[in-house]
Amino acid sequence: MAAVTQSLKAWAEVRLVGFGSFVTVKRAAGAARNPRTGEAVMRPASNTARFRVGDGLKSALN
């Protein structure tokens, strides 16, 4: 897990052949809503990881 985290922090794509890949993306600041109170709040910009499903996993599920 540490190697994956370090790679994503360095903006490198992490591929797991036949399963999928993880990529780091920038998430823009924007408006969000507190689900408990319904109050609108501003969400700061941040970096996050996204997962893209590989062909092997996709075909195994369908």
Summary of the structure (lengths in Angstrom):
residues: 62
radius of gyration: 16.0
end to end distance: 28.5
largest distance: 43.3
contacts: 118
relative contact order: 0.24
helix: 24%
strand: 44%
